Amino acid sequence: ARVIPGIPQVEVEVESMDKAGNFIGWLHIEGVNLSVALVEQALSRVHFTAERSPYCKALLAAQDAAKQRKEKVWSHYEETPVEEVVPVLEEKERTANYKPVFVTEITDDLHFYVQDVETGAQLEKLMENMRAEVGTHPPVEGSFTPRRGDFCIAKFVDGEWYRARVEKVESGGKVHIFYIDYGNKETLPPSRLAPLPPAFSPRVLPPQATEYTFAFIQVPQDVSTGGHVNPGSGSRCDPAPRPQPWAPTVPPDLKPPPRVPPVAPRPTP
């Protein structure tokens, strides 16, 4: 090409031709791509057809720089926040794992506690050894100061000792305890509680009462009492009687006979 002094050198790079016979390409002035320069100076935007061009990376880089400066055609540009794509985990088919259990307690709101049959023999052995230990070395009355969260042993109405956990201590001396191997609760005086020997702590054998509830079931309200419908007066495997549900005061001639919850033996594996 002939070089004329004082006149910028212009080069036309033809890439293709449209249906009307027009050339499609790039204009270079003094070695500078005019399209890239216009985008870099925020005077133009990159057209999507540039994706097939060898100058695509240069054009996009120039456009990003112009966006950051917010000049001219990008003066009102606001960056769109990138939405976080949360991967969708494929749902795996649920498999049922059945195992035999003893139902030891059912609460008024239809929660229930069970013991695994597989560990039943371990619990019976632990209870036997614990009672032998307590029989050999009887606890001194008043030696145990109950505090919330403490593990202890509690003497039930049958005269036997069971592992328990302190849930609440009232100012009047009443102690609310939870039988960790059966799931039921009771309120006792401190005189019927004693320290749990370390050899029989939950570290040796974890609490055997596991709590469950029914899915997608709402307990109906009892219109007569204003509370939940009572599913029963006591479960057959309770080591201690269940507290009676609250009932409103009614005239003496309409009062039903008192209900005494049955005391049933402990489950035998």
Residue frames as qw, qx, qy, qz and C-alpha x, y, z in Angstrom:
[[0.000, 0.889, 0.459, 0.000, 0.00, 0.00, 0.00],
 [0.379, 0.525, -0.027, 0.761, 1.14, 3.53, -0.76],
 [0.418, -0.602, -0.437, 0.522, 1.89, 5.68, 2.29],
 [0.174, 0.747, 0.185, 0.614, 0.96, 9.37, 1.98],
 [0.353, -0.035, -0.476, 0.805, 2.61, 11.61, 4.56],
 [0.190, -0.033, 0.217, -0.957, 0.15, 13.43, 6.90],
 [0.709, -0.094, -0.281, -0.640, -2.77, 11.13, 6.14],
 [0.599, -0.318, 0.658, -0.328, -3.69, 8.40, 8.71],
 [0.230, 0.213, -0.901, -0.300, -3.15, 4.89, 7.49],
 [0.721, 0.015, 0.290, -0.629, -6.48, 3.04, 7.26],
 [0.121, 0.182, -0.954, -0.205, -6.87, -0.70, 6.83],
 [0.753, -0.024, 0.022, -0.657, -10.12, -2.55, 6.15],
 [0.093, -0.195, 0.975, -0.055, -10.33, -6.17, 7.30],
 [0.685, 0.020, -0.270, -0.676, -13.19, -8.01, 5.56],
 [0.380, -0.178, 0.864, -0.278, -14.60, -11.06, 7.35],
 [0.332, 0.350, 0.872, 0.086, -17.70, -11.88, 5.30],
 [0.156, -0.042, -0.359, -0.919, -20.43, -10.50, 3.06],
 [0.439, 0.256, 0.616, -0.602, -24.15, -10.18, 3.73],
 [0.521, 0.434, 0.730, 0.083, -26.98, -11.19, 1.39],
 [0.317, 0.914, 0.178, -0.178, -27.08, -7.72, -0.16],
 [0.744, 0.479, -0.032, 0.465, -23.42, -7.89, -1.12],
 [0.144, -0.914, 0.220, -0.309, -22.18, -5.58, 1.65],
 [0.582, 0.300, -0.631, 0.415, -18.83, -6.28, 3.25],
 [0.680, -0.711, -0.059, -0.169, -18.71, -7.11, 6.97],
 [0.770, 0.182, -0.319, 0.522, -15.44, -6.55, 8.72],
 [0.530, -0.697, -0.186, 0.446, -13.21, -4.29, 10.80],
 [0.341, 0.866, -0.029, 0.364, -11.67, -0.87, 10.33],
 [0.732, -0.405, -0.102, 0.538, -8.16, -0.26, 11.65],
 [0.202, 0.944, -0.035, 0.260, -6.70, 3.25, 11.88],
 [0.105, 0.746, -0.577, 0.316, -2.98, 3.46, 12.48],
 [0.401, 0.155, -0.883, 0.188, -3.14, -0.15, 13.71],
 [0.230, 0.039, 0.656, -0.718, -5.97, 0.54, 16.20],
 [0.051, -0.407, -0.881, -0.237, -9.25, -1.39, 15.86],
 [0.184, -0.301, -0.066, -0.933, -11.88, 1.35, 15.61],
 [0.668, -0.437, -0.474, -0.371, -14.63, -0.85, 17.13],
 [0.689, -0.296, -0.493, 0.442, -12.52, -1.65, 20.19],
 [0.249, 0.087, -0.175, 0.949, -11.60, 2.03, 20.57],
 [0.373, -0.405, -0.252, -0.796, -15.26, 3.15, 20.43],
 [0.749, -0.448, -0.478, -0.098, -16.28, 0.58, 23.05],
 [0.621, -0.133, -0.401, 0.660, -13.31, 1.48, 25.24],
 [0.071, 0.125, -0.090, 0.986, -14.30, 5.17, 25.18],
 [0.169, 0.422, 0.749, -0.483, -17.88, 4.25, 26.21],
 [0.313, 0.363, -0.209, -0.852, -19.26, 5.43, 22.86],
 [0.675, 0.137, -0.540, -0.484, -20.61, 2.06, 21.78],
 [0.738, -0.269, 0.526, -0.327, -21.78, -1.32, 23.06],
 [0.086, -0.279, 0.917, 0.272, -20.70, -4.78, 21.97],
 [0.745, 0.141, -0.202, -0.620, -23.17, -6.48, 19.63],
 [0.825, -0.211, 0.495, -0.174, -23.89, -10.15, 20.25],
 [0.867, 0.497, -0.035, 0.018, -22.61, -11.04, 16.77],
 [0.149, 0.811, -0.540, 0.172, -19.10, -10.16, 17.97],
 [0.776, -0.389, 0.474, -0.150, -18.99, -13.48, 19.83],
 [0.919, 0.270, 0.241, 0.156, -17.84, -15.17, 16.60],
 [0.387, 0.876, -0.202, 0.206, -15.10, -12.61, 16.01],
 [0.766, 0.067, -0.361, 0.528, -11.39, -12.99, 16.89],
 [0.115, 0.401, -0.249, 0.874, -11.69, -9.56, 18.58],
 [0.580, -0.589, -0.468, -0.312, -14.42, -10.71, 20.98],
 [0.682, -0.410, -0.390, 0.464, -12.19, -10.85, 24.08],
 [0.320, 0.037, -0.043, 0.946, -10.75, -7.39, 23.42],
 [0.257, -0.468, -0.345, -0.772, -14.24, -5.93, 22.90],
 [0.658, -0.579, -0.469, -0.104, -15.65, -7.47, 26.10],
 [0.613, -0.280, -0.302, 0.675, -12.66, -6.35, 28.16],
 [0.128, 0.195, 0.085, 0.969, -13.03, -2.79, 26.83],
 [0.434, -0.535, -0.422, -0.589, -16.76, -2.83, 27.59],
 [0.685, -0.503, -0.478, 0.223, -16.22, -4.07, 31.18],
 [0.447, -0.128, -0.181, 0.867, -13.75, -1.25, 31.80],
 [0.103, -0.327, -0.240, -0.908, -16.22, 1.32, 30.44],
 [0.570, -0.566, -0.530, -0.272, -19.00, -0.06, 32.65],
 [0.624, -0.400, -0.415, 0.527, -16.85, 0.38, 35.75],
 [0.245, -0.020, -0.024, 0.969, -16.19, 4.02, 34.87],
 [0.134, 0.700, 0.664, -0.225, -19.94, 4.64, 34.22],
 [0.051, -0.454, 0.209, 0.865, -19.27, 7.11, 31.44],
 [0.289, 0.210, -0.504, -0.786, -21.34, 8.17, 28.41],
 [0.651, -0.095, -0.550, -0.514, -23.52, 5.23, 27.30],
 [0.632, -0.213, -0.714, 0.215, -22.84, 3.54, 30.66],
 [0.018, -0.392, 0.317, -0.863, -23.52, 6.60, 32.85],
 [0.663, -0.282, 0.177, -0.671, -26.67, 5.00, 34.34],
 [0.695, 0.134, -0.703, -0.071, -25.34, 1.48, 34.44],
 [0.591, -0.487, 0.465, -0.444, -26.17, -0.59, 37.56],
 [0.230, 0.309, -0.921, -0.060, -24.51, -3.94, 37.93],
 [0.817, -0.211, -0.241, -0.479, -27.01, -6.79, 38.20],
 [0.455, -0.505, 0.691, -0.248, -26.29, -8.98, 41.23],
 [0.433, 0.231, -0.841, -0.226, -25.33, -12.50, 40.34],
 [0.818, -0.289, 0.060, -0.493, -27.92, -14.96, 41.58],
 [0.229, -0.429, 0.866, -0.115, -26.49, -17.83, 43.53],
 [0.728, 0.101, -0.535, -0.417, -27.28, -21.10, 41.87],
 [0.564, -0.353, 0.644, -0.379, -28.32, -23.66, 44.47],
 [0.268, 0.200, -0.897, -0.290, -27.68, -27.18, 43.27],
 [0.792, -0.134, 0.020, -0.595, -30.77, -29.34, 43.34],
 [0.202, -0.320, 0.919, -0.108, -30.10, -32.62, 45.05],
 [0.565, -0.023, -0.673, -0.476, -31.71, -35.60, 43.51],
 [0.684, -0.332, 0.350, -0.548, -34.21, -37.23, 45.81],
 [0.205, 0.244, -0.947, -0.030, -33.20, -40.74, 46.65],
 [0.693, -0.301, -0.513, -0.408, -35.75, -43.40, 47.18],
 [0.414, -0.536, 0.510, -0.531, -36.44, -43.82, 50.88],
 [0.599, 0.056, -0.799, -0.017, -35.74, -47.24, 52.28],
 [0.696, -0.579, 0.002, -0.425, -37.52, -48.59, 55.33],
 [0.367, 0.329, -0.784, 0.377, -35.41, -49.92, 58.17],
 [0.728, -0.490, -0.198, -0.436, -37.68, -51.83, 60.51],
 [0.326, 0.248, -0.788, 0.460, -36.58, -52.91, 63.97],
 [0.545, -0.544, -0.632, -0.084, -38.49, -54.36, 66.93],
 [0.052, 0.358, -0.372, 0.855, -39.14, -52.00, 69.84],
 [0.252, -0.530, -0.756, 0.292, -41.11, -51.74, 73.08],
 [0.095, -0.661, -0.167, -0.725, -43.43, -48.74, 73.38],
 [0.442, -0.207, -0.657, 0.575, -42.86, -47.56, 76.94],
 [0.032, -0.527, -0.390, 0.754, -44.67, -44.21, 77.08],
 [0.175, 0.561, 0.560, 0.584, -47.30, -42.25, 75.14],
 [0.098, -0.215, -0.290, 0.927, -47.80, -38.56, 75.91],
 [0.313, 0.634, 0.550, -0.444, -51.01, -36.57, 75.65],
 [0.336, 0.739, -0.196, -0.551, -49.77, -34.88, 72.45],
 [0.941, 0.314, 0.095, -0.079, -49.14, -38.30, 70.83],
 [0.256, 0.690, -0.668, 0.107, -45.38, -38.32, 71.22],
 [0.958, -0.255, 0.002, -0.128, -44.18, -41.74, 72.25],
 [0.123, -0.715, 0.687, -0.040, -41.03, -43.34, 73.64],
 [0.969, 0.120, -0.177, -0.122, -39.64, -46.74, 72.71],
 [0.481, -0.607, 0.624, 0.105, -36.86, -49.10, 73.75],
 [0.548, 0.469, -0.632, -0.284, -34.89, -51.14, 71.23],
 [0.968, -0.185, 0.018, -0.167, -35.36, -54.87, 71.72],
 [0.771, 0.413, -0.358, 0.326, -31.72, -55.41, 70.72],
 [0.212, 0.455, -0.523, 0.689, -30.42, -53.56, 73.78],
 [0.690, -0.524, -0.129, -0.482, -33.09, -54.83, 76.17],
 [0.899, -0.202, -0.313, 0.230, -30.79, -57.45, 77.70],
 [0.462, 0.285, -0.287, 0.789, -28.10, -54.82, 78.35],
 [0.298, -0.536, 0.067, -0.787, -30.59, -52.60, 80.16],
 [0.850, -0.420, -0.213, -0.237, -31.88, -55.47, 82.30],
 [0.811, -0.018, -0.329, 0.483, -28.31, -56.43, 83.25],
 [0.210, 0.404, -0.217, 0.863, -27.44, -52.82, 84.10],
 [0.528, -0.545, -0.041, -0.650, -30.57, -52.41, 86.23],
 [0.908, -0.298, -0.295, 0.021, -29.85, -55.66, 88.07],
 [0.672, 0.086, -0.307, 0.668, -26.26, -54.67, 88.85],
 [0.011, -0.498, 0.102, -0.861, -27.27, -51.12, 89.80],
 [0.679, -0.542, -0.112, -0.482, -29.88, -52.30, 92.29],
 [0.889, -0.196, -0.306, 0.277, -27.42, -54.77, 93.75],
 [0.446, 0.283, -0.240, 0.814, -24.92, -51.93, 94.17],
 [0.292, -0.529, 0.040, -0.796, -27.51, -49.68, 95.81],
 [0.838, -0.431, -0.249, -0.222, -28.62, -52.54, 98.05],
 [0.804, -0.064, -0.315, 0.500, -25.05, -53.14, 99.19],
 [0.318, -0.108, -0.186, 0.923, -24.30, -49.45, 99.68],
 [0.019, 0.790, 0.612, 0.030, -27.64, -47.71, 100.39],
 [0.235, 0.544, 0.041, 0.804, -27.62, -43.97, 99.62],
 [0.235, -0.339, -0.545, 0.730, -27.65, -41.62, 102.59],
 [0.072, 0.819, 0.553, 0.131, -30.80, -39.53, 102.65],
 [0.103, -0.973, -0.043, 0.204, -30.00, -35.89, 101.92],
 [0.587, -0.387, 0.424, 0.571, -26.64, -36.68, 100.31],
 [0.384, 0.326, 0.589, 0.632, -27.94, -35.72, 96.86],
 [0.098, 0.604, 0.186, -0.769, -28.67, -32.08, 96.02],
 [0.556, 0.502, 0.615, 0.247, -30.73, -32.13, 92.80],
 [0.012, 0.592, -0.181, -0.785, -29.88, -29.62, 90.09],
 [0.709, 0.593, 0.124, -0.361, -31.40, -29.25, 86.67],
 [0.595, 0.646, -0.463, -0.119, -29.73, -31.53, 84.14],
 [0.211, -0.493, 0.821, -0.196, -28.15, -33.85, 86.72],
 [0.703, 0.002, -0.665, -0.251, -28.45, -37.60, 86.28],
 [0.361, -0.358, 0.647, -0.568, -29.59, -39.52, 89.33],
 [0.269, -0.179, -0.939, -0.121, -31.51, -42.58, 90.45],
 [0.458, -0.224, 0.103, -0.854, -35.13, -42.28, 91.56],
 [0.112, 0.080, 0.958, -0.252, -37.15, -44.64, 93.73],
 [0.406, -0.193, -0.515, -0.730, -40.45, -45.47, 92.11],
 [0.671, -0.316, 0.167, -0.650, -43.66, -46.50, 93.89],
 [0.947, 0.001, -0.309, -0.093, -42.68, -50.17, 93.49],
 [0.684, -0.682, 0.232, 0.112, -39.66, -49.52, 95.72],
 [0.826, 0.125, 0.256, 0.486, -37.14, -50.04, 92.90],
 [0.179, -0.712, 0.182, 0.654, -34.51, -47.58, 91.68],
 [0.663, 0.591, 0.385, 0.251, -34.43, -46.31, 88.09],
 [0.439, -0.076, 0.163, 0.880, -32.08, -44.03, 86.18],
 [0.109, 0.879, 0.464, -0.024, -33.46, -40.51, 85.79],
 [0.390, 0.247, 0.044, 0.886, -32.58, -36.91, 84.91],
 [0.089, -0.611, -0.460, 0.638, -33.57, -33.81, 86.88],
 [0.267, 0.574, 0.496, 0.595, -35.67, -31.48, 84.74],
 [0.140, -0.691, -0.045, -0.708, -36.78, -28.88, 87.29],
 [0.423, -0.231, -0.678, 0.555, -36.37, -28.11, 90.99],
 [0.233, -0.779, -0.336, -0.476, -39.14, -26.14, 92.69],
 [0.012, -0.562, 0.435, -0.703, -38.60, -23.89, 95.67],
 [0.745, -0.392, 0.160, -0.516, -40.91, -26.05, 97.78],
 [0.425, -0.424, 0.799, -0.049, -38.60, -29.03, 97.46],
 [0.842, 0.333, 0.390, -0.167, -40.42, -30.84, 94.68],
 [0.181, -0.490, 0.673, 0.523, -38.19, -32.26, 91.97],
 [0.794, 0.479, 0.056, -0.371, -39.41, -32.99, 88.43],
 [0.360, -0.430, 0.776, 0.288, -37.55, -35.96, 86.98],
 [0.733, 0.449, -0.271, -0.433, -37.53, -37.79, 83.65],
 [0.812, -0.209, 0.544, 0.046, -36.94, -41.55, 83.51],
 [0.157, 0.667, -0.528, -0.501, -34.30, -41.75, 80.79],
 [0.089, -0.147, 0.959, 0.226, -34.88, -45.43, 80.00],
 [0.185, 0.457, 0.865, -0.091, -38.70, -45.29, 79.83],
 [0.097, 0.364, 0.414, 0.829, -39.71, -41.76, 78.79],
 [0.345, -0.764, -0.492, -0.235, -42.22, -40.90, 81.51],
 [0.127, 0.495, -0.313, 0.801, -41.97, -38.18, 84.13],
 [0.584, -0.581, -0.560, 0.085, -42.70, -37.83, 87.83],
 [0.072, -0.751, 0.237, -0.613, -42.49, -35.27, 90.63],
 [0.802, -0.263, -0.485, 0.228, -40.69, -36.56, 93.73],
 [0.405, -0.904, 0.135, -0.024, -39.27, -35.25, 97.00],
 [0.275, 0.738, -0.607, 0.109, -35.44, -35.14, 97.23],
 [0.555, -0.405, 0.678, -0.261, -35.56, -37.99, 99.76],
 [0.873, 0.221, 0.427, -0.085, -36.46, -40.40, 96.94],
 [0.622, 0.751, -0.199, 0.101, -33.48, -39.38, 94.82],
 [0.722, -0.539, 0.309, 0.303, -29.84, -40.39, 95.05],
 [0.082, 0.714, -0.533, -0.446, -26.63, -39.92, 93.04],
 [0.922, 0.349, -0.076, -0.149, -26.24, -42.16, 90.01],
 [0.718, -0.445, 0.433, 0.315, -23.21, -44.45, 90.50],
 [0.153, 0.689, -0.479, -0.522, -20.62, -43.75, 87.75],
 [0.249, -0.141, 0.930, 0.229, -20.60, -47.42, 86.71],
 [0.289, 0.514, 0.807, 0.019, -24.20, -47.04, 85.49],
 [0.084, 0.613, 0.011, -0.786, -24.05, -43.59, 83.91],
 [0.685, 0.655, 0.165, -0.271, -25.30, -42.82, 80.37],
 [0.189, 0.727, -0.622, -0.222, -21.68, -43.12, 79.20],
 [0.326, -0.197, 0.924, -0.030, -21.81, -46.83, 80.03],
 [0.203, 0.421, 0.855, 0.224, -25.25, -47.37, 78.48],
 [0.079, -0.137, -0.179, -0.971, -26.99, -44.46, 76.70],
 [0.475, 0.171, 0.448, -0.738, -30.57, -43.58, 77.72],
 [0.213, 0.109, 0.939, 0.247, -32.81, -46.28, 76.27],
 [0.300, 0.703, 0.577, -0.286, -35.97, -44.20, 75.79],
 [0.227, -0.018, 0.451, 0.863, -36.06, -42.71, 72.28],
 [0.315, 0.545, 0.396, -0.668, -38.75, -40.15, 71.49],
 [0.169, 0.187, 0.728, 0.638, -40.81, -40.31, 68.29],
 [0.357, 0.449, 0.335, -0.747, -43.85, -38.55, 66.91],
 [0.556, 0.475, 0.666, 0.147, -46.28, -39.12, 64.06],
 [0.190, -0.125, 0.338, 0.913, -45.65, -37.07, 60.93],
 [0.217, -0.172, -0.448, -0.850, -48.37, -34.79, 59.53],
 [0.424, -0.531, -0.730, -0.072, -50.78, -35.49, 62.41],
 [0.090, -0.397, 0.246, -0.880, -52.32, -32.74, 64.52],
 [0.151, -0.268, -0.877, 0.370, -53.87, -33.71, 67.83],
 [0.210, -0.625, -0.474, -0.583, -57.53, -32.58, 67.94],
 [0.108, -0.288, 0.435, -0.846, -58.76, -30.34, 70.73],
 [0.221, -0.393, -0.882, 0.141, -61.07, -31.85, 73.35],
 [0.179, -0.579, -0.254, -0.753, -64.08, -29.53, 73.47],
 [0.663, -0.632, -0.384, -0.120, -65.11, -30.71, 76.95],
 [0.712, -0.510, -0.119, 0.468, -61.74, -29.99, 78.58],
 [0.148, 0.978, -0.108, -0.102, -60.26, -27.35, 76.33],
 [0.303, -0.652, 0.657, 0.225, -57.11, -29.42, 75.96],
 [0.344, 0.351, -0.792, -0.362, -55.76, -32.28, 73.88],
 [0.906, -0.119, -0.189, -0.359, -57.60, -35.55, 73.66],
 [0.421, -0.566, 0.695, -0.138, -56.02, -37.94, 76.15],
 [0.615, 0.309, -0.657, -0.306, -54.89, -41.07, 74.27],
 [0.786, -0.183, -0.589, 0.035, -54.84, -43.20, 77.41],
 [0.553, -0.809, 0.056, -0.193, -54.33, -43.27, 81.13],
 [0.421, -0.678, 0.596, 0.088, -50.95, -44.96, 81.00],
 [0.639, 0.457, -0.580, -0.214, -48.80, -47.24, 78.89],
 [0.956, -0.224, -0.161, -0.102, -48.30, -50.86, 79.84],
 [0.812, 0.133, -0.271, 0.499, -44.54, -50.50, 80.24],
 [0.073, -0.845, 0.150, -0.508, -44.41, -47.41, 82.46],
 [0.542, -0.006, -0.651, 0.531, -42.00, -47.65, 85.39],
 [0.037, -0.248, -0.470, 0.846, -44.00, -44.82, 86.99],
 [0.247, 0.686, 0.676, -0.108, -47.62, -43.62, 86.74],
 [0.261, 0.378, 0.315, 0.831, -48.35, -40.89, 84.23],
 [0.069, 0.223, 0.360, -0.903, -49.75, -37.57, 85.46],
 [0.275, 0.597, 0.750, -0.074, -53.48, -37.20, 85.01],
 [0.201, 0.410, 0.358, 0.814, -54.69, -34.69, 82.39],
 [0.084, 0.105, 0.329, -0.935, -56.21, -31.47, 83.61],
 [0.108, -0.524, -0.794, -0.289, -60.00, -31.41, 83.91],
 [0.152, -0.450, 0.008, -0.880, -62.34, -28.48, 84.68],
 [0.146, 0.060, 0.745, -0.648, -64.34, -28.19, 87.89],
 [0.408, -0.271, -0.631, -0.601, -67.85, -29.66, 87.55],
 [0.625, -0.444, 0.140, -0.627, -70.76, -30.00, 89.99],
 [0.316, -0.364, 0.842, -0.241, -70.29, -32.82, 92.56],
 [0.761, 0.198, 0.520, -0.334, -73.21, -34.84, 91.23],
 [0.752, 0.637, -0.092, -0.143, -71.62, -34.91, 87.75],
 [0.063, -0.726, 0.683, 0.041, -68.09, -35.84, 88.80],
 [0.865, 0.173, -0.453, -0.127, -66.92, -39.22, 87.45],
 [0.866, -0.480, 0.042, 0.131, -65.22, -41.69, 89.78],
 [0.161, -0.834, 0.473, 0.235, -61.50, -41.00, 90.27],
 [0.872, 0.438, -0.218, 0.018, -59.17, -42.57, 87.72],
 [0.570, -0.654, 0.477, 0.140, -56.13, -44.40, 89.05],
 [0.567, 0.623, -0.496, -0.212, -53.56, -45.14, 86.36],
 [0.989, -0.142, -0.009, 0.024, -52.41, -48.75, 86.39],
 [0.189, -0.762, 0.611, 0.105, -48.84, -49.54, 87.35],
 [0.951, 0.283, -0.085, -0.094, -47.54, -52.11, 84.91],
 [0.798, -0.374, 0.287, 0.376, -44.30, -54.10, 85.03],
 [0.014, -0.716, 0.460, 0.526, -41.23, -53.01, 83.11],
 [0.802, 0.467, -0.240, -0.284, -40.75, -54.43, 79.61],
 [0.695, -0.372, 0.601, 0.131, -38.96, -57.74, 79.46],
 [0.337, 0.574, -0.563, -0.489, -36.96, -58.33, 76.28]]
